Amino acid sequence: METGEPMNRSFFIVMIPALLVAAGYIVVLRYMGIAPGYPRLVVAMVLFFGMIYWLSRRGRRKANSNRV
């Protein structure tokens, strides 16, 4: 098993339900006749994934600096 595999598995365990909830909110809001703010949703998703990417790069860099 590679070192990155547990992180990928936990990432999908969190992200799949989060994406399903986001899709559910869009469906429910559309059904109620309220147009969800897609630009805000897109900005929130970009920020969220950007932070995950930044944290993963930062953690990898720290792990490499601790190796002797």
Long-range contacts (C-beta under 8 A, 24 or more apart in sequence): 7-56, 11-52
